[in-house]
Amino acid sequence: MFLKVDRDEIIEGLQKSANIIPAKTGAAFLRTIWLEGGDQGLRVMSTDSNLEFCGSYRADIHEPGLAGIQGRAFYDLVRRLSGELTIKTDPENQNVIVEQGARRYKLPVNDPEWFQNMSEFPASETVFWSGDFLHEVIDRISFCISDEDSMEAIACMYMRPSAADEGDKYVEVCGLNGHQFAMHRFFNDDVHALLPPEGILVQKKYLAELKKWLTADEIELAISEKRLFFRTEDKRETFSLPLSYYQYPNYKNFLAKLEDENVSRLAAERKELIESLERISIFNTDTNRCAHFMFKDGNLVMHGQGQETGTATETIGADFSGALERIAFPTRNLIDILSHFNSERVDFVLTGAEAPCGVTGAQDPEYQVIIMPMLIQEETYYTEENA
């Protein structure tokens, strides 16, 4: 292999490639970035055995070839250089040599038998989608997904198309961790048609790397039997990840509870509520980590306490209707939920002191979050209810 390439042409691709490989641990072949010079320029490839990245970049190819090198070291070197680089293998194919003027660097070549072909982007049934929009959807859902891989389906983001008997062709994207649930619905006929009727599951641990790869530009989306594929509009870069095949819980059951006639309703200014909760959280401890809500005379009274920290009580204006007298929420969780809304005012549907509570906002159409209250054990002590 012998080629010349501008550093700025490949540095972003090298960063994306290095992002998905282990830095120091794991098998050596998984820490490899593969460089392939050919008719279509320079290909940069990497995998952690689940995620796969492949990018093609303009380069002056003098001699085609394939070489695998320690990925992090190569990326760290190239990002500290500038201008045109000469990259070549030595006559014995034992080392990759990087040259630039009087500078010369040598990196050992990994066994070519370690190389595995990347999954091919499906040739048919693809759609174009906004990378910006997908990034926003992931942000609004992922905080409600379980971090425990052992939790199977609820450690995944779920994306399903509406069924034929549900009317409009919308797509639901959901996250669930046992005590919180988030759902964002959007209308897109093409994405709706691409998704299988049973929907798809993507493990949370892959979403962070997908967000790093996404840009504001349009992306091309495709689904195979086992993988989800993303490709830039110019077809230069491909990112793919494996799908999971667990059974996702039927969330329609607890959503239906929000439609009950006997629910209580609360509406308050979102910013004011967050600021009050942040002050109350100062008084929370590991054993008393909730904010206790009470409803009196058109006001919302919030209380928090800790044996070592003292007590805090704040009152803000709010609109309330219903029979519920008090309810307790995990303070930090509720702040996190409210921070994912854009609405100036948020609405709560309270189905009971120990039952699901729905949160929505007028400026956040088709987005809702459900949070489970804390179980009130005594007058001033609270623990999280097992969901």
C-alpha positions as CSV (number, residue, x, y, z in Angstrom):
1,M,0.0,0.0,0.0
2,F,1.3,3.5,-0.9
3,L,-0.9,6.6,-0.9
4,K,-0.9,10.3,-0.2
5,V,-3.8,12.0,1.6
6,D,-4.6,15.3,3.1
7,R,-4.9,15.1,6.9
8,D,-8.1,17.2,7.0
9,E,-9.7,14.8,4.5
10,I,-9.5,11.8,6.9
11,I,-9.3,13.2,10.5
12,E,-13.0,13.2,11.1
13,G,-13.4,9.7,9.8
14,L,-10.5,8.5,11.9
15,Q,-12.1,10.0,15.0
16,K,-15.4,8.3,14.3
17,S,-13.5,5.0,13.6
18,A,-11.5,5.3,16.8
19,N,-14.6,6.1,18.9
20,I,-16.0,2.7,18.6
21,I,-12.9,0.6,19.3
22,P,-11.6,-0.2,22.8
23,A,-8.9,2.2,23.9
24,K,-6.7,-0.3,25.7
25,T,-8.6,-3.4,26.7
26,G,-10.1,-6.2,24.7
27,A,-8.6,-8.3,21.9
28,A,-6.0,-6.6,19.8
29,F,-8.0,-7.2,16.6
30,L,-10.8,-5.1,18.0
31,R,-8.4,-2.2,18.7
32,T,-7.5,-2.1,15.0
33,I,-8.3,0.5,12.4
34,W,-8.0,-0.9,8.9
35,L,-6.7,1.2,6.0
36,E,-7.5,0.1,2.5
37,G,-6.2,1.9,-0.6
38,G,-8.1,1.2,-3.8
39,D,-9.9,2.5,-6.8
40,Q,-12.3,4.5,-4.7
41,G,-9.6,6.2,-2.6
42,L,-8.8,5.4,1.0
43,R,-11.3,3.3,3.1
44,V,-11.1,3.6,6.9
45,M,-12.8,0.7,8.8
46,S,-13.2,-0.4,12.4
47,T,-15.5,-2.6,14.6
48,D,-15.9,-3.6,18.2
49,S,-17.5,-6.8,17.0
50,N,-21.0,-5.2,17.2
51,L,-20.7,-1.6,15.9
52,E,-19.2,-1.2,12.5
53,F,-17.9,2.0,10.8
54,C,-16.6,2.4,7.2
55,G,-15.7,5.6,5.5
56,S,-14.3,6.4,2.0
57,Y,-12.1,9.5,1.5
58,R,-10.3,11.1,-1.4
59,A,-6.6,10.0,-1.6
60,D,-3.9,9.7,-4.3
61,I,-3.4,5.9,-4.5
62,H,0.0,4.9,-5.9
63,E,-0.3,1.3,-4.8
64,P,-3.4,-0.4,-3.5
65,G,-3.3,-2.5,-0.4
66,L,-4.8,-3.3,3.1
67,A,-3.2,-2.8,6.5
68,G,-4.4,-2.9,10.1
69,I,-2.8,-0.8,12.8
70,Q,-3.3,0.1,16.4
71,G,-6.3,2.5,16.0
72,R,-6.0,4.9,18.9
73,A,-2.2,5.5,18.3
74,F,-2.8,6.2,14.6
75,Y,-5.6,8.6,15.2
76,D,-3.7,10.4,18.0
77,L,-0.7,10.8,15.6
78,V,-2.7,12.1,12.6
79,R,-4.7,14.6,14.7
80,R,-1.4,16.2,15.8
81,L,-0.2,16.6,12.2
82,S,-1.4,18.8,9.3
83,G,-1.2,19.0,5.5
84,E,-0.5,16.1,3.2
85,L,0.6,12.7,4.6
86,T,2.3,9.8,2.9
87,I,1.2,6.5,4.2
88,K,2.8,3.3,3.0
89,T,3.7,-0.2,4.1
90,D,7.3,-1.4,4.1
91,P,8.5,-4.1,1.7
92,E,7.9,-6.9,4.2
93,N,4.4,-5.5,5.1
94,Q,5.4,-5.5,8.7
95,N,4.9,-1.8,9.4
96,V,2.9,1.2,8.2
97,I,5.1,4.2,7.7
98,V,3.7,7.7,7.9
99,E,5.8,10.5,6.5
100,Q,5.6,14.2,6.3
101,G,8.7,16.1,5.3
102,A,11.4,15.3,7.8
103,R,8.9,13.5,10.0
104,R,8.7,9.7,9.9
105,Y,6.6,7.4,12.0
106,K,6.4,3.6,12.0
107,L,3.5,1.6,13.3
108,P,3.4,-2.3,13.4
109,V,0.9,-4.0,11.0
110,N,-1.5,-6.4,12.5
111,D,-2.1,-9.8,11.1
112,P,-4.2,-9.4,7.9
113,E,-6.1,-12.6,8.8
114,W,-7.8,-10.6,11.6
115,F,-9.6,-8.5,9.0
116,Q,-13.3,-9.2,8.6
117,N,-15.5,-7.7,5.9
118,M,-17.9,-5.1,7.1
119,S,-21.6,-5.7,6.7
120,E,-22.9,-4.4,3.3
121,F,-25.4,-1.6,3.3
122,P,-28.7,-3.0,1.9
123,A,-29.2,-2.2,-1.8
124,S,-33.0,-1.7,-1.6
125,E,-35.7,-0.4,0.7
126,T,-33.9,2.7,2.1
127,V,-35.2,6.0,3.3
128,F,-33.6,9.4,3.9
129,W,-34.1,11.0,7.3
130,S,-33.0,14.1,9.2
131,G,-29.9,13.4,11.3
132,D,-30.8,16.3,13.5
133,F,-34.2,14.9,14.2
134,L,-33.0,11.4,15.0
135,H,-30.4,12.9,17.4
136,E,-33.2,14.9,19.2
137,V,-35.4,11.8,19.5
138,I,-32.5,9.7,21.0
139,D,-31.9,12.5,23.6
140,R,-35.5,12.6,24.6
141,I,-35.8,8.9,25.0
142,S,-32.4,7.5,26.1
143,F,-32.5,8.9,29.7
144,C,-35.5,6.7,30.4
145,I,-33.8,3.5,29.1
146,S,-32.3,1.0,31.7
147,D,-28.5,1.0,31.9
148,E,-28.5,-2.7,32.8
149,D,-27.9,-5.0,29.9
150,S,-29.3,-7.8,31.9
151,M,-32.7,-6.1,31.7
152,E,-33.0,-7.2,28.1
153,A,-35.8,-5.3,26.3
154,I,-35.9,-2.4,28.7
155,A,-32.2,-1.8,28.1
156,C,-33.2,-0.9,24.5
157,M,-34.8,1.9,22.6
158,Y,-38.0,0.6,21.0
159,M,-39.2,2.0,17.6
160,R,-42.5,0.7,16.2
161,P,-44.9,1.7,13.4
162,S,-48.6,2.3,14.2
163,A,-50.8,-0.7,13.5
164,A,-53.4,-0.6,10.7
165,D,-56.2,-0.1,13.2
166,E,-54.5,2.9,14.8
167,G,-55.2,5.3,12.0
168,D,-52.5,7.7,11.0
169,K,-49.0,6.4,10.0
170,Y,-47.0,7.5,13.0
171,V,-43.9,6.0,14.6
172,E,-43.5,5.6,18.3
173,V,-40.0,5.7,19.9
174,C,-40.0,4.5,23.5
175,G,-37.7,4.1,26.5
176,L,-38.5,2.3,29.8
177,N,-36.4,1.5,32.9
178,G,-39.1,0.2,35.3
179,H,-39.9,3.5,37.0
180,Q,-39.8,5.9,34.1
181,F,-41.2,5.8,30.5
182,A,-40.7,8.2,27.6
183,M,-42.4,8.1,24.3
184,H,-42.0,10.4,21.3
185,R,-44.4,10.0,18.3
186,F,-43.7,11.4,14.9
187,F,-45.3,11.2,11.4
188,N,-43.1,9.9,8.6
189,D,-44.7,7.6,5.9
190,D,-41.3,6.4,4.7
191,V,-39.9,5.4,8.1
192,H,-43.3,3.9,9.0
193,A,-43.1,1.7,5.8
194,L,-39.5,0.7,6.4
195,L,-40.0,-0.6,10.0
196,P,-41.2,-4.2,10.5
197,P,-44.7,-4.4,12.1
198,E,-43.3,-5.7,15.4
199,G,-40.8,-2.8,15.5
200,I,-37.1,-2.8,16.3
201,L,-35.0,-2.7,19.4
202,V,-31.6,-1.0,19.8
203,Q,-29.5,-1.4,22.9
204,K,-28.9,1.8,24.9
205,K,-25.1,1.1,24.9
206,Y,-25.0,1.7,21.1
207,L,-27.0,5.0,21.1
208,A,-24.1,7.2,22.5
209,E,-21.8,6.2,19.6
210,L,-24.6,6.7,17.1
211,K,-25.2,10.2,18.4
212,K,-21.4,11.0,17.9
213,W,-21.7,9.8,14.3
214,L,-24.8,11.7,13.4
215,T,-24.7,15.2,12.0
216,A,-27.4,17.8,11.1
217,D,-27.3,16.5,7.5
218,E,-29.7,14.0,6.0
219,I,-28.9,10.3,6.5
220,E,-29.9,7.2,4.6
221,L,-31.5,4.5,6.8
222,A,-31.9,0.8,6.0
223,I,-32.8,-2.3,8.0
224,S,-31.6,-5.9,7.4
225,E,-32.7,-9.0,9.3
226,K,-30.1,-8.5,12.0
227,R,-28.7,-4.9,11.7
228,L,-29.7,-1.3,11.5
229,F,-27.7,0.8,8.9
230,F,-27.0,4.5,8.6
231,R,-25.2,6.2,5.7
232,T,-24.4,9.7,4.9
233,E,-26.2,11.3,2.0
234,D,-23.0,11.3,-0.1
235,K,-22.6,7.6,0.7
236,R,-19.0,8.2,2.0
237,E,-19.6,6.9,5.5
238,T,-21.6,3.9,6.9
239,F,-22.4,3.2,10.5
240,S,-24.3,0.0,11.5
241,L,-25.3,-1.7,14.7
242,P,-27.0,-5.0,15.7
243,L,-30.7,-5.3,16.5
244,S,-32.0,-7.0,19.6
245,Y,-34.9,-9.5,19.6
246,Y,-36.5,-9.4,23.0
247,Q,-40.2,-8.9,23.8
248,Y,-40.9,-5.3,24.6
249,P,-43.4,-4.7,27.5
250,N,-47.0,-3.7,26.5
251,Y,-46.8,0.0,27.5
252,K,-50.4,0.6,26.3
253,N,-51.7,-0.8,29.6
254,F,-50.2,2.0,31.8
255,L,-50.8,4.7,29.1
256,A,-54.5,3.8,29.3
257,K,-54.5,4.6,33.0
258,L,-53.9,8.3,32.1
259,E,-57.3,8.3,30.4
260,D,-59.2,7.4,33.5
261,E,-62.0,9.7,34.6
262,N,-60.9,9.9,38.2
263,V,-57.4,11.3,37.6
264,S,-56.1,14.5,39.2
265,R,-54.5,17.2,37.1
266,L,-51.7,19.6,37.8
267,A,-50.3,22.4,35.6
268,A,-47.3,24.6,36.6
269,E,-44.6,26.8,35.1
270,R,-41.8,24.4,34.1
271,K,-38.8,26.7,34.8
272,E,-40.2,27.8,38.2
273,L,-40.8,24.2,39.1
274,I,-37.3,23.1,38.2
275,E,-35.7,25.9,40.2
276,S,-37.7,25.0,43.3
277,L,-36.9,21.3,42.9
278,E,-33.2,22.0,42.5
279,R,-33.2,23.9,45.9
280,I,-35.2,21.1,47.5
281,S,-32.7,18.5,46.2
282,I,-30.1,20.1,48.4
283,F,-31.9,18.7,51.4
284,N,-32.3,15.2,50.0
285,T,-30.2,12.3,51.2
286,D,-29.7,8.7,50.0
287,T,-32.6,7.6,52.2
288,N,-34.8,10.7,51.7
289,R,-34.5,11.6,48.1
290,C,-37.9,12.8,47.2
291,A,-39.9,16.0,46.8
292,H,-43.3,15.7,48.5
293,F,-46.1,17.5,46.6
294,M,-49.2,18.8,48.4
295,F,-52.1,20.8,46.8
296,K,-53.6,23.7,48.7
297,D,-55.8,26.6,47.7
298,G,-54.5,26.8,44.1
299,N,-50.9,26.4,45.1
300,L,-48.4,23.6,44.9
301,V,-46.5,23.1,48.2
302,M,-43.3,21.1,47.9
303,H,-41.4,19.7,50.8
304,G,-38.0,17.9,51.1
305,Q,-36.0,16.8,54.1
306,G,-33.0,14.8,55.3
307,Q,-32.0,13.7,58.8
308,E,-28.6,15.4,58.5
309,T,-29.6,18.3,56.2
310,G,-32.8,19.7,57.6
311,T,-36.0,20.6,55.8
312,A,-37.1,22.7,52.9
313,T,-40.6,23.9,51.9
314,E,-41.5,26.0,48.8
315,T,-44.9,27.1,47.5
316,I,-45.6,28.1,43.9
317,G,-48.7,28.9,42.0
318,A,-50.3,26.1,40.1
319,D,-53.6,24.9,38.6
320,F,-54.9,21.7,40.3
321,S,-58.0,19.7,40.0
322,G,-58.9,16.3,41.6
323,A,-59.1,14.5,44.9
324,L,-55.4,13.6,45.4
325,E,-54.0,15.3,48.5
326,R,-50.3,14.5,48.2
327,I,-47.7,12.6,46.2
328,A,-44.0,12.2,46.3
329,F,-41.5,12.0,43.4
330,P,-37.8,11.3,43.2
331,T,-36.5,14.8,43.0
332,R,-33.5,14.4,40.7
333,N,-35.5,12.2,38.4
334,L,-38.3,14.7,38.1
335,I,-35.8,17.5,37.4
336,D,-34.2,15.4,34.6
337,I,-37.6,14.7,33.1
338,L,-38.6,18.4,33.1
339,S,-35.3,19.4,31.5
340,H,-36.2,17.3,28.4
341,F,-39.3,19.5,27.7
342,N,-39.3,22.8,25.8
343,S,-42.8,23.9,27.0
344,E,-43.1,26.9,29.3
345,R,-45.8,25.1,31.2
346,V,-46.1,21.4,31.9
347,D,-49.1,19.3,32.7
348,F,-49.3,16.3,35.1
349,V,-51.9,13.6,35.0
350,L,-51.9,12.0,38.5
351,T,-53.6,8.6,38.5
352,G,-52.9,8.0,42.2
353,A,-50.3,8.5,45.0
354,E,-48.7,5.2,44.1
355,A,-49.7,5.0,40.4
356,P,-48.2,6.2,37.1
357,C,-48.0,10.0,36.5
358,G,-47.9,11.4,33.0
359,V,-46.1,14.6,32.1
360,T,-46.7,16.6,28.8
361,G,-46.3,20.1,27.5
362,A,-48.2,22.1,24.9
363,Q,-45.0,23.1,23.0
364,D,-43.8,19.4,23.0
365,P,-46.5,17.8,20.8
366,E,-46.4,14.0,20.6
367,Y,-44.0,13.7,23.5
368,Q,-44.8,12.4,27.0
369,V,-43.0,11.0,30.0
370,I,-44.4,8.8,32.8
371,I,-42.8,8.6,36.2
372,M,-43.7,6.4,39.1
373,P,-44.2,8.2,42.5
374,M,-42.3,7.2,45.6
375,L,-44.1,5.1,48.1
376,I,-45.0,7.2,51.2
377,Q,-44.2,4.9,54.2
378,E,-44.6,7.4,57.0
379,E,-45.4,11.0,57.4
380,T,-41.9,12.1,56.6
381,Y,-40.0,9.1,55.2
382,Y,-40.2,7.9,51.6
383,T,-38.6,5.1,49.6
384,E,-38.9,4.3,45.9
385,E,-41.7,1.9,45.0
386,N,-40.6,-1.2,43.2
387,A,-41.9,-0.9,39.7
